[in-house]
């Protein structure tokens, strides 16, 4: 390599993502896993009915794998074409019906993959196949297999979690190579050297001029031919998804038809003296002559990266893929000082903002596939808020359009949301009179993780949005609904009042943090819930189980409260506000709070109940009844009252014997602990009254324990975590380290432990500050009114 080396430090892995260079040291292992895999079902799908054209679909990093499948299919069978799932939705049903359809998707969860999978099921199930590495069988797979049992091929190759699907792509390429060629002994034919000089050369075209430092290159033009095409797609994906550089791809001859003129302007134009472009050549033996011919005609000072393979077969694609990946790793880590495998890219954009939240289903359902004779569809401007007034004043701020203050109400009182509101209200930022920019940059999640409150904003059942809009338009509004919404305005809550003349005015009230927070009570369950939230969806369960024995868990920004906390505080409010303890009042509160906080991990069946008009229980036997029951143990004056209230709180949804038993067992454990009973007394009572086996240790449970939500498989385990504990933190860590339903088990163990053991002040403060103002207010009332 002739480029001068950088002296800066290589970036460290962040967010649990390994450096790309580290992942590439294990690539051979993943290729060998795929090499030894049984690909007969995939081979049968690809090579049966070879006269049918193949439409191969893949999104993101999987697009290159789909491209490889299309290339090899065109080499061996009929026409192969690669498209993204979104592009495939433009095809007519007849086109899909007359083709073979291959969808490559690591998880089959992204909305575009789900959408095209459902079309595949409807239009052409017998000639459809999804190739995935998902460990779990999700709803999409079940729907596909119901129409055709052979339509889903799962190869659960164990590969490190990579942001840009580093080794996952090698696994896909290897599976496809083996399926098409039948070669089961190909990994040894690949050198896979980690040395940069063995994988690519960086120089100027003339071989004499010293090329610029790679850190100055921000634009790549990638040329390919034959087996290099899928690798070009992958390089474009790597560079752009990791935010490293802009990247365009072209085959060698298409570049010669004039595309090189754009490149030349950025290396020779007097108006653009800096050299920030480079050419990348993906070369197989088939392209040697055309590459030499091309280089002879280019300016000598043009920087060029040459990535070549000596393999003139489909295996050459895998060889080029590895060499290109080494270059991507070097360019990102050594010259951009950014790990390509890390979604925390230099620009700060969130990948999930676009992939998961930018929807298209409505447009396709409205217009359908492309065709020549579609009837015109009436245009509806879905983005504009029609207003009756042109301006409004809100607490010292003047807005020329009411849409801006309307949109400000979409943000909760988190620190990020507060910062967003301050940005919007800063006149120098240009947002005050530009609601379209607010929607684009914040509500459509361009810059950061989507504000949870914004997820409910403008939904059909969001009554407070309707009333807030009425108020801003000068119309009569329901102030009870507005006050109940806890609308945040720069860290305060808007409080609405009627004047004597009937008009409405409001003030901003800030809920100050108490001077001292309680170290016992409901805060224990909230801390356990929040600490456990980070680990519930962790795929590496051994990583979670390795927490056993740790003295502390470090709070993280990724931790948050969940449905455990929300419903616990709903019960606390019910106990404080309704002395009759009527079930119907509790149902109202459950539905109200669940609709407000629906993004916070509520269970599927509970969500369905909340969204329905039903007020009847649905017989659940899960730990949802036990995770929320703690307030009754602090409110009750006797054990009998405690058990009766626990039964009532369970029965509104969990009216099964197991659902009631689990709630009563947790409530009894908390009550007995807070009233001074020993652990042996608590153990004996729970065993005798509820029949749970507590004669186990967490070390015995942990090795074979898996995710469980059933009461009888999570409640006794949580109680055991308390019985073994020496401190509050010890109880919560024991519960999380079992590797099950970590937030709920952390909540249950934390609730019991906090009845006699102090919650560390720093954890109590951390948890308290995570809560929105509405839930803080309920907790503060509990601390003053309910606890004895």
MIFI-408052 format. One record per residue (C-alpha): x negated, y, z. Coordinates in steps of 0.001 Angstrom, whole numbers, padded with zeros to 6 digits, always signed. Example, Ala and Ser with C-alpha at 12.3 -4.5 7.8 and 13.67 -1.06 7.14 Angstrom:
! residues 2
-012300-004500+007800;-013670-001060+007140;
! end
This chain:
! residues 788
+000000+000000+000000;-001486+003349-001032;+000770+005737+000848;-000702+007462+003870;+000464+005999+007142;+002492+007827+009739;+001264+008370+013289;+004700+008531+014840;+006015+005852+017159;+008216+003111+015730;+011819+003503+016977;+013078+001321+019774;+016174-000805+019478;+019271+000852+020914;+022770-000239+021760;+021844-003916+021951;+020813-004011+018292;+017402-005471+017530;+014973-003716+015221;+015408-004857+011636;+011740-005876+011560;+012356-008187+014533;+015317-009841+012822;+013278-010498+009691;+010759-012565+011652;+013558-015143+012110;+014873-015102+008533;+013408-018471+007578;+015270-020080+010478;+018600-018794+009182;+017850-019807+005606;+017044-023299+006874;+020314-023421+008832;+022201-022693+005633;+019975-025064+003676;+021031-027940+005945;+024720-026951+006008;+027421-029031+004358;+028549-026942+001374;+030576-029574-000438;+033903-027767+000073;+032402-024517-001223;+030827-026353-004162;+034161-027964-005025;+035929-024609-005013;+033299-022945-007199;+032769-025706-009757;+036305-027094-010078;+038297-025469-012926;+035159-023761-014303;+037159-022254-017175;+038923-019855-014786;+037257-016456-014287;+036074-015727-010754;+036879-012521-008917;+034438-012315-006014;+035228-009750-003323;+033150-008421-000463;+033060-005242+001612;+030035-003497+003102;+027043-005805+003394;+029106-008752+002116;+029494-007078-001291;+025992-008188-002307;+026838-011794-001394;+029989-011584-003511;+027842-010147-006317;+025493-013127-006031;+028451-015510-006272;+029769-013708-009377;+026307-013765-010987;+025809-017498-010420;+029365-018288-011494;+028817-016435-014763;+025567-018371-015210;+027150-021792-014618;+030860-021505-015393;+033111-018786-016764;+033201-015036-016304;+032309-013818-012806;+033127-010313-011614;+032401-008661-008283;+034698-006007-006794;+035418-004643-003341;+038672-005770-001690;+039992-002248-002170;+039281-002396-005916;+040932-005812-006116;+044180-004269-004934;+044357-002422-008249;+044610-005729-010129;+048020-006960-011194;+049492-010102-009701;+049039-011763-013096;+045295-011045-013095;+044912-012522-009625;+047119-015488-010495;+044979-016448-013514;+041633-016232-011699;+039779-017906-008890;+039583-015577-005895;+036618-015651-003504;+036645-013317-000491;+033373-013029+001445;+033905-011516+004896;+031968-012178+008080;+034969-011750+010388;+038069-011424+008169;+039244-008627+010458;+038641-005423+008485;+041886-003978+007206;+040895-004130+003525;+039962-007822+003798;+043200-008595+005648;+045220-006779+002996;+043709-008576-000014;+043798-011917+001845;+047560-011539+002225;+047853-010832-001505;+045753-013924-002256;+048126-016004-000108;+051181-014583-001844;+049970-014670-005445;+047448-017503-005836;+046946-019640-002715;+045754-022747-004598;+042807-020956-006198;+041833-018740-003283;+038980-019131-000835;+037644-017062+002064;+033979-017647+002962;+033337-016496+006516;+030983-016892+009452;+033602-016157+012082;+033403-018297+015213;+037090-017810+015918;+040100-018772+013854;+042130-015592+013557;+045624-014932+012248;+044468-014290+008672;+042713-017654+008499;+045762-019411+009882;+047983-017791+007245;+045616-018806+004455;+045279-022385+005709;+049033-022708+006027;+049410-022169+002265;+046250-024120+001364;+044323-026121+004002;+041083-025775+001995;+041304-022021+001490;+039037-021032+004406;+035410-022164+004553;+033738-021340+007842;+029994-021664+008272;+029233-020499+011795;+025526-019958+011175;+024085-018545+014377;+022480-015243+013427;+021544-012206+015498;+024078-009433+015471;+023005-006985+012793;+024539-003668+011874;+023742-004145+008172;+024141-007931+008189;+020444-008679+007881;+020185-012441+008365;+023873-012980+007701;+023251-011977+004080;+020400-014476+003775;+022731-017161+005112;+025421-016299+002548;+022923-016214-000330;+021479-019564+000755;+024902-021214+001093;+025885-020016-002387;+022534-021058-003880;+022872-024572-002476;+026533-024842-003532;+025786-023898-007142;+022457-025709-007626;+022692-028695-005289;+019123-027915-004169;+018766-028913-000482;+015024-028300-000217;+014428-024701-001224;+013297-022795+001864;+009738-024129+001548;+009494-022526-001911;+009808-019055-000339;+006673-017398+001066;+008500-014864+003321;+005393-012975+004363;+005816-010161+006879;+002947-008145+005354;+004131-005091+003440;+001529-005511+000699;+002847-009013-000043;+006356-007718-000647;+006155-004402-002462;+003781-001817-003888;+004239+001937-003518;+002353+004107-005988;+002815+006687-008689;+003586+005541-012207;+000090+006356-013478;-001577+004381-010692;-003947+007314-010089;-001945+010128-008504;-001523+009773-004747;+002169+009323-004017;+003896+011534-001429;+004409+010211+002081;+007449+007947+002032;+008955+010032+004834;+009569+012786+002257;+011625+010527-000027;+015376+010942+000390;+016699+009646-002931;+016178+006269-004572;+017101+005075-008043;+017147+001264-008078;+016822-000582-011392;+017665-004239-011786;+018185-006992-014329;+019255-010639-014140;+018674-012027-010615;+017977-008585-009161;+021572-007321-009466;+022954-008584-006111;+019757-007373-004395;+020298-003883-005847;+023790-003868-004335;+022311-004873-000983;+019624-002184-001101;+022217+000468-001823;+024244-000848+001105;+021212-000920+003419;+020067+002599+002627;+023426+004291+002692;+025087+002422+005584;+022019+002981+007757;+021940+006668+006767;+018363+006434+005474;+018588+007869+001956;+020896+008323-000998;+020703+005433-003419;+022004+004823-006933;+021661+001586-008874;+021559+000827-012591;+020398-001919-014889;+017159-001223-016764;+018709-000495-020159;+021503+001737-018844;+018856+003922-017192;+017211+004297-020569;+020384+005750-022063;+019895+009027-020217;+020248+008506-016506;+016519+009124-016054;+017123+012802-016954;+018657+013444-013499;+015660+011796-011873;+013207+013851-013892;+014836+017114-012796;+013957+016323-009183;+010312+015532-009867;+009433+018135-012509;+011875+021040-012352;+010312+024374-011307;+013532+025045-009402;+012948+021915-007347;+009181+021718-006774;+009233+019128-004000;+009127+015439-004881;+011851+013717-002866;+012902+011033-005362;+011466+007621-006053;+012185+004818-008501;+012637+001239-007272;+012070-001616-009710;+013438-005092-008886;+011455-007292-011248;+011732-010971-012138;+009636-012627-014873;+012448-011771-017304;+011970-008019-016801;+008168-007776-016938;+008075-006472-020521;+010906-003968-020177;+009375-002656-016931;+005986-002064-018535;+007673-000371-021482;+009747+001825-019168;+006798+002865-016985;+004802+003883-020059;+007407+006539-020830;+007883+008038-017371;+005948+010973-015854;+002731+009781-014243;+003407+011512-010924;+006811+009809-010402;+006707+007718-007151;+007703+004105-007758;+008286+001097-005506;+007742-002206-007305;+009395-005279-005781;+008806-008396-007861;+009225-012151-007734;+007553-014903-009756;+010624-017155-009419;+012713-017290-012601;+015781-018987-011142;+018627-018087-008770;+016143-018584-005933;+014447-015434-007218;+017374-013419-005856;+016663-014654-002316;+012944-013912-002756;+013728-010367-003935;+016276-009949-001131;+013628-010680+001497;+011028-008394-000086;+013559-005590-000418;+014522-006071+003238;+010896-005705+004320;+010756-002443+002386;+014013-001212+003989;+012664-002088+007431;+009373-000255+006790;+011077+002785+005286;+013562+003102+008152;+011348+002309+011132;+007972+003712+010042;+009013+006676+007932;+012550+007649+008919;+011964+006673+012578;+015446+005142+012635;+016283+001479+013061;+018272+000459+009928;+019968-002199+012052;+021374+000384+014480;+024719+002142+013867;+023403+005123+015887;+022024+006676+012717;+020244+009994+012501;+023345+011895+011387;+025479+010695+014279;+028361+009475+012119;+030378+006523+013355;+030744+003657+010876;+033893+002457+012606;+035546+005823+011994;+035863+005106+008304;+035936+001320+008150;+038606+000805+010792;+040625+004018+010917;+040871+005243+007329;+043932+003352+006119;+045140+002642+002622;+048003+000177+003025;+050645+002885+002848;+049354+004087-000502;+049245+000619-002033;+052683-000272-000708;+053961+002977-002205;+052334+002723-005632;+051345-000943-006038;+048694-002191-008498;+047738-000080-011502;+049960-000459-014564;+051084+001411-017663;+054774+001779-016930;+055024+002744-013263;+057909+005047-012451;+056828+008375-010987;+056830+008438-007195;+057961+011681-005567;+054973+013430-004040;+055111+013901-000288;+052538+016042+001474;+051952+013920+004559;+049111+016048+005934;+050777+019426+006400;+052784+020531+009408;+055603+022764+008245;+055958+025711+010591;+058585+028350+011137;+056244+030893+012700;+052907+032141+011502;+051203+032818+014791;+051241+032049+018494;+049335+033065+021627;+048250+030344+024066;+046512+031285+027322;+044501+034132+025861;+043850+032583+022433;+045579+033925+019338;+046295+031446+016542;+047449+032575+013128;+048876+029109+012434;+050657+027033+015059;+049167+023821+013675;+045823+024472+015404;+047213+024651+018980;+049519+021769+018064;+046476+019644+017126;+044560+020687+020241;+047102+018792+022326;+045908+015559+020674;+042800+015443+022866;+042596+013924+026317;+040545+015317+029206;+037423+013247+028590;+034107+015041+028287;+033879+014395+024545;+037417+015637+023971;+036768+018748+026088;+033679+019472+024003;+035772+019060+020855;+038378+021537+022070;+035661+024053+022915;+034177+023603+019452;+037559+024202+017824;+038161+027350+019867;+034715+028797+019103;+035358+031432+016393;+031897+030885+014930;+032664+027237+014105;+035383+028064+011580;+038137+025832+012953;+040560+028358+014446;+042480+028972+011240;+041648+025727+009483;+043817+022811+010671;+042721+020704+007692;+039142+020773+008986;+040300+019785+012465;+042125+016779+011068;+039230+015780+008844;+036408+016284+011328;+038048+015141+014552;+041449+013485+014323;+040323+011385+011362;+037190+010540+013344;+034448+011925+011167;+031966+012766+013901;+032506+010549+016938;+034512+007737+018476;+038198+008472+018113;+039818+010128+021110;+042121+007519+022662;+044924+010000+023162;+044838+010877+019476;+045881+007319+018689;+049382+008059+020008;+049575+011518+018465;+052420+012082+016005;+053664+008499+016309;+057455+008209+015812;+058072+007478+019501;+055806+010260+020760;+058515+012534+022138;+056190+015025+023792;+054599+015875+020414;+058048+016835+019143;+058729+019015+022192;+055266+020650+022019;+055900+021555+018387;+059314+022990+019306;+057765+025175+021979;+055107+026524+019597;+057816+027330+017042;+059778+029279+019623;+062583+026717+019864;+064130+025370+023106;+062040+022488+024409;+062373+019908+027189;+059897+021020+029861;+060263+017781+031818;+058946+015833+028826;+056158+018385+028345;+055083+018254+031982;+055230+014473+031936;+052835+014475+028957;+049915+015981+030904;+048812+018031+027910;+045143+018852+028303;+043886+022359+027595;+040158+022815+028155;+040027+020456+031119;+043248+021661+032725;+046792+020358+032546;+049504+022570+031078;+052371+023092+033513;+055640+024361+031985;+058286+026446+033803;+061530+028183+032812;+061737+031936+033296;+064958+033448+034600;+065893+034440+031035;+065592+030794+029917;+062336+031156+028016;+059397+028866+028745;+055964+029840+029989;+053091+027695+031151;+049851+027839+033063;+046791+025626+033166;+046243+023673+036377;+042917+021970+037046;+042861+018937+039293;+039693+019221+041315;+037812+016136+042402;+038251+015507+046137;+035308+016480+048306;+034956+012851+049326;+036402+009847+047575;+037708+006849+049516;+035341+003899+049538;+038132+001387+050078;+041529+000774+048534;+042585+000819+044891;+039295+002384+043838;+037734-001070+044295;+039918-002690+041659;+039425+000262+039303;+035635-000012+039650;+035801-003765+038991;+037999-003210+035940;+035702-000552+034481;+032463-002458+035121;+033954-005612+033626;+035316-003872+030517;+031922-003785+028862;+031480-007555+029005;+034926-008900+028100;+034337-008918+024343;+030631-009761+024532;+030109-012685+022148;+026912-013829+023844;+028449-015379+026962;+025061-016543+028221;+024043-012903+028373;+027061-012219+030600;+026444-015261+032781;+022836-014176+033300;+024211-011269+035387;+024602-013703+038286;+022320-012769+041155;+021779-009174+040070;+022108-006714+042957;+023591-003918+040842;+025327-003232+037530;+024367+000010+035859;+027362+002140+034807;+027522+002737+031064;+029312+005219+028826;+030851+002256+026976;+032730+001174+030091;+036323+002283+030479;+039453+001570+032467;+041947-000863+030918;+045524-002052+031362;+044567-003421+034803;+044060+000099+036138;+046983+001669+034256;+049563-000845+035497;+048151-000887+039036;+048651+002868+039242;+052115+002507+037700;+053030+000214+040618;+051448+002683+043059;+053643+005450+041643;+056698+003178+041891;+056020+002478+045561;+055522+006156+046341;+058473+007521+044343;+061181+004863+044678;+061921+003853+048285;+064555+001357+047032;+061908-000485+045008;+064317-001061+042159;+063068-003323+039357;+064603-001133+036684;+062529+001829+037855;+059404-000307+037653;+060316-001450+034136;+060680+002190+033101;+057255+003002+034529;+055577-000023+032931;+056976+000882+029520;+056185+004557+029918;+052566+004064+030960;+051927+001241+028510;+053160+003352+025595;+050982+006218+026761;+047859+004074+027172;+048504+001342+024587;+044927+001438+023162;+043563+000296+026531;+043560-003490+026007;+047120-004505+026807;+047988-008144+026109;+049787-009090+022902;+052999-010353+024548;+053159-007419+026952;+052737-004981+024035;+055579-006662+022174;+057798-006399+025275;+056928-002730+025729;+057705-001893+022106;+060996-003760+022183;+064294-002671+023721;+064288-005710+025985;+064285-005224+029743;+064215-008948+030467;+061085-010815+031622;+059386-013096+029114;+058124-015887+031383;+054412-015077+031226;+052057-017137+033396;+048952-015033+032805;+046905-013003+035276;+048613-009774+034227;+050826-010087+037285;+047822-010518+039608;+045590-007805+038174;+048119-005027+038943;+049494-006152+042312;+046977-004505+044689;+049065-001423+045650;+051707-003576+047375;+049065-005031+049722;+048165-001519+050894;+051757-000325+051070;+053277-003285+052938;+053536-003232+056732;+053701-007016+057052;+052601-010098+055163;+056217-011017+054419;+056860-007581+052917;+053645-007882+050930;+054689-011236+049423;+058197-009993+048655;+056924-006888+046863;+054341-008925+044963;+057113-011226+043752;+059176-008244+042605;+056291-006670+040650;+055576-009992+038940;+059166-010899+038072;+059786-007959+035749;+057558-009674+033163;+055840-012729+034699;+058875-014571+036037;+057203-017989+035832;+056203-019886+038954;+052533-019477+038072;+052848-015760+037346;+054512-015146+040724;+052084-017432+042586;+049047-015635+041165;+050374-012185+042104;+051269-013269+045632;+047909-014964+046183;+045919-011846+045259;+048237-009587+047279;+047983-011881+050314;+044181-012013+050099;+043996-008202+050021;+046500-007793+052860;+044797-010346+055101;+041392-008828+054405;+042479-005270+055140;+044170-006358+058385;+040968-007869+059783;+041268-011580+059032;+038095-013559+058442;+037120-015095+055122;+037716-018583+056509;+041236-017549+057579;+041918-016085+054132;+040578-019213+052414;+042667-021510+054579;+045856-019488+054034;+045481-019301+050241;+044775-023026+049989;+047694-024035+052214;+050323-021646+050878;+049405-021486+047188;+047584-024766+046660;+044532-023272+044941;+041257-025197+045170;+038752-022804+046749;+036207-025501+047646;+033933-024618+044730;+031054-022236+044237;+030519-019772+041430;+027330-021608+040486;+029412-024744+039963;+032107-022894+038026;+029897-020733+035802;+028256-023223+033382;+031481-024543+031856;+033754-021572+032504;+035272-019870+029464;+037658-016998+028821;+040910-017716+030665;+043951-015529+031283;+046165-018153+032969;+046684-017387+036653;+045722-020850+037859;+042436-020661+035953;+041354-017141+036897;+043002-016138+040208;+041330-018818+042424;+037996-018160+040712;+038294-014438+041514;+039113-015198+045152;+036067-017496+045347;+033905-014612+044080;+035072-012553+047075;+034597-015404+049536;+030970-015854+048418;+030141-012160+048369;+027938-010250+050754;+028978-006812+049485;+031546-005179+047218;+029151-005109+044265;+028217-008727+044865;+031880-009775+044577;+032392-007881+041305;+029142-009135+039771;+030039-012713+040687;+033414-012294+038928;+031969-010743+035778;+029123-013281+035585;+031572-016180+035184;+031939-014943+031611;+035727-015078+031425;+038334-012307+031478;+035692-010018+032939;+037640-006790+033422;+040632-008487+035073;+038538-010822+037235;+036321-007878+038221;+039487-005983+039126;+040971-008815+041222;+037718-009567+043068;+037063-005841+043510;+040528-005240+044953;+040091-007973+047562;+036527-006951+048451;+037399-003253+048774;+039825-004079+051590;+036896-004643+053965;+033707-003681+052121;+032723-000167+051073;+032613+000693+047392;+029290+002488+046705;+029951+006210+046432;+028251+006526+043052;+030467+003791+041584;+033606+005344+043067;+032686+008704+041537;+031851+007104+038171;+035203+005318+038052;+037182+008330+039256;+035706+010571+036570;+036614+008012+033893;+040314+008391+034677;+042494+010995+032942;+044075+013673+035119;+047433+011917+035204;+045998+008729+036695;+043691+010647+039051;+046708+012421+040461;+048463+009132+041224;+045314+007732+042843;+044939+010863+044976;+048545+010512+046160;+047891+006872+047047;+044869+007846+049081;+046981+010314+051043;+050333+008527+051345;+050130+004745+051000;+047025+003519+052766;+047095+002968+056513;
! end
